[in-house]
């Protein structure tokens, strides 16, 4: 067991290290897009499935509440929290439409979406990004290595250089904590 503990921590350090080497400029670009949108009255919509849904809620919570300091809330919303919407849309239109249908009702030009998917291929995430691209809503995506189908749909792609889901999720958390910190610092 101790060997596995050491191996996993070493893997985490290695993946996070490669992530910062590969993505520092893209993370800054994503932050600037979010900040510009917020300053213009835009909103950030965050979504994903499973663990990524939990991360979406975490991101929105950090931005609406507080990350490191007391300040006014940032306009941010996770599209993964309303079970009535998710289940009714899934029932009436199909699971692939749960994010798109919400965005059709609330997203406007100048808003930003942040899609989370370790594979980059989640059908409902891909469909939502396609919708946003057709409506001039800026698209950001955090994915695993290569970005999958999301790669061609994200204005800014933050693809963690790993194929291993737990490692991608761990690096994703570091990425979005840095984003929250920089958004908070930039706006307040």
C-alpha positions as CSV (number, residue, x, y, z in Angstrom):
1,X,0.0,0.0,0.0
2,X,2.8,2.4,0.8
3,X,4.2,1.9,-2.7
4,X,0.8,2.9,-4.2
5,X,0.7,6.0,-2.0
6,X,4.2,7.1,-3.1
7,X,3.4,6.3,-6.7
8,X,0.2,8.3,-6.8
9,X,1.7,11.3,-5.2
10,X,4.6,11.2,-7.6
11,X,2.2,10.9,-10.5
12,X,0.2,13.9,-9.2
13,X,3.3,16.0,-8.9
14,X,4.4,15.1,-12.4
15,X,1.0,15.7,-14.1
16,X,0.5,19.1,-12.3
17,X,4.1,20.0,-13.2
18,X,3.5,19.3,-16.9
19,X,0.1,21.1,-16.7
20,X,1.7,24.3,-15.6
21,X,4.4,24.0,-18.2
22,X,1.9,23.5,-21.0
23,X,-1.0,25.6,-19.9
24,X,0.1,28.7,-17.9
25,X,-0.5,31.1,-20.8
26,X,-3.8,29.5,-21.7
27,X,-5.0,29.7,-18.1
28,X,-4.1,33.4,-18.1
29,X,-6.0,33.8,-21.4
30,X,-9.1,32.1,-19.8
31,X,-9.0,34.4,-16.8
32,X,-8.8,37.5,-18.9
33,X,-11.9,36.3,-20.9
34,X,-13.9,35.6,-17.7
35,X,-12.8,39.0,-16.2
36,X,-13.7,40.9,-19.4
37,X,-17.1,39.2,-19.5
38,X,-17.8,40.0,-15.8
39,X,-16.8,43.6,-16.2
40,X,-19.3,43.9,-19.1
41,X,-22.1,42.3,-17.2
42,X,-21.7,38.8,-18.5
43,X,-22.1,35.6,-16.6
44,X,-20.0,32.4,-16.3
45,X,-21.8,29.1,-16.8
46,X,-20.0,26.0,-15.6
47,X,-21.0,22.4,-16.3
48,X,-19.9,18.7,-16.6
49,X,-20.9,15.2,-15.6
50,X,-20.2,13.2,-12.4
51,X,-17.1,14.5,-10.7
52,X,-17.0,17.3,-13.2
53,X,-20.5,18.3,-12.1
54,X,-19.3,18.5,-8.5
55,X,-16.3,20.6,-9.7
56,X,-18.7,22.9,-11.6
57,X,-20.6,23.5,-8.4
58,X,-17.3,24.1,-6.5
59,X,-16.2,26.7,-9.0
60,X,-19.5,28.6,-9.0
61,X,-19.5,28.4,-5.2
62,X,-16.0,29.9,-5.0
63,X,-16.9,32.7,-7.3
64,X,-20.4,33.6,-6.0
65,X,-19.3,33.2,-2.4
66,X,-15.6,33.9,-1.8
67,X,-12.4,32.3,-2.7
68,X,-9.7,34.0,-0.6
69,X,-11.2,37.3,0.4
70,X,-14.5,39.0,1.1
71,X,-15.8,40.8,-1.9
72,X,-19.0,41.2,-4.1
73,X,-20.1,38.0,-5.8
74,X,-19.0,37.1,-9.3
75,X,-21.9,36.3,-11.7
76,X,-21.4,32.5,-12.0
77,X,-23.7,29.5,-12.2
78,X,-23.4,25.8,-12.3
79,X,-25.8,24.1,-14.7
80,X,-25.6,20.9,-12.7
81,X,-27.6,21.8,-9.6
82,X,-31.3,22.0,-10.6
83,X,-32.6,18.4,-10.6
84,X,-36.0,19.4,-11.8
85,X,-34.5,21.0,-14.9
86,X,-32.0,18.2,-15.5
87,X,-34.6,15.4,-15.1
88,X,-37.4,17.1,-17.1
89,X,-35.1,18.1,-20.0
90,X,-33.5,14.6,-19.9
91,X,-37.0,13.0,-20.0
92,X,-38.4,15.3,-22.7
93,X,-35.4,16.0,-24.9
94,X,-32.7,13.5,-23.9
95,X,-29.7,13.6,-21.6
96,X,-27.6,15.1,-24.4
97,X,-29.7,18.3,-24.1
98,X,-29.5,19.0,-20.4
99,X,-26.9,21.8,-20.7
100,X,-27.9,23.1,-24.1
101,X,-31.5,23.6,-23.1
102,X,-30.5,25.6,-20.1
103,X,-28.1,27.7,-22.1
104,X,-30.8,28.4,-24.7
105,X,-32.8,30.0,-22.0
106,X,-30.2,32.0,-20.2
107,X,-26.9,32.5,-22.1
108,X,-26.3,35.7,-24.0
109,X,-23.6,37.0,-26.3
110,X,-20.8,38.1,-24.1
111,X,-21.3,35.3,-21.5
112,X,-18.7,32.6,-21.0
113,X,-19.1,28.9,-20.5
114,X,-16.6,26.6,-18.8
115,X,-17.0,23.0,-19.7
116,X,-15.4,20.2,-17.7
117,X,-14.9,16.8,-19.2
118,X,-12.0,14.5,-18.6
119,X,-12.5,12.7,-21.9
120,X,-13.4,15.8,-23.9
121,X,-16.1,13.7,-25.5
122,X,-19.2,13.8,-23.2
123,X,-22.0,14.2,-25.7
124,X,-24.0,16.7,-23.6
125,X,-20.9,18.9,-23.1
126,X,-20.0,18.7,-26.8
127,X,-23.5,19.7,-27.8
128,X,-23.5,22.6,-25.4
129,X,-20.2,23.9,-26.7
130,X,-21.6,23.6,-30.3
131,X,-24.6,25.7,-29.3
132,X,-22.5,28.3,-27.6
133,X,-20.1,28.6,-30.6
134,X,-23.2,29.3,-32.8
135,X,-24.4,32.1,-30.5
136,X,-21.1,34.0,-29.8
137,X,-20.9,32.7,-26.2
138,X,-17.2,32.3,-25.4
139,X,-16.2,28.6,-24.8
140,X,-13.6,27.4,-22.3
141,X,-13.0,23.7,-21.7
142,X,-10.9,21.8,-19.2
143,X,-10.3,18.3,-20.5
144,X,-7.8,15.5,-20.5
145,X,-4.9,15.1,-23.0
146,X,-5.8,16.3,-26.5
147,X,-9.3,17.6,-25.6
148,X,-11.3,15.0,-27.5
149,X,-14.2,16.5,-29.5
150,X,-14.1,19.6,-27.3
151,X,-10.8,20.6,-28.7
152,X,-12.3,22.1,-31.8
153,X,-15.1,23.7,-29.9
154,X,-13.2,25.6,-27.2
155,X,-12.0,29.1,-27.7
156,X,-9.5,28.2,-24.9
157,X,-8.7,24.6,-24.3
158,X,-7.0,23.6,-21.0
159,X,-6.1,20.0,-21.7
160,X,-4.4,18.3,-18.9
161,X,-1.5,16.2,-20.3
162,X,-2.7,12.9,-19.0
163,X,-5.0,10.0,-20.0
164,X,-5.6,8.9,-16.4
165,X,-9.0,10.2,-15.1
166,X,-7.9,10.7,-11.4
167,X,-4.8,12.6,-12.5
168,X,-6.8,14.8,-14.8
169,X,-9.3,15.6,-12.1
170,X,-6.5,16.5,-9.6
171,X,-4.9,18.9,-12.1
172,X,-8.3,20.3,-13.0
173,X,-8.8,21.3,-9.4
174,X,-5.5,23.1,-9.3
175,X,-6.4,24.9,-12.6
176,X,-9.8,26.1,-11.4
177,X,-8.5,27.2,-8.1
178,X,-5.9,29.3,-9.8
179,X,-8.6,30.7,-12.1
180,X,-10.8,31.6,-9.1
181,X,-7.9,33.3,-7.4
182,X,-6.9,35.3,-10.5
183,X,-10.5,36.3,-11.3
184,X,-11.0,37.5,-7.7
185,X,-7.7,39.4,-7.7
186,X,-8.5,41.0,-11.1
187,X,-12.0,42.1,-10.3
188,X,-11.5,43.1,-6.7
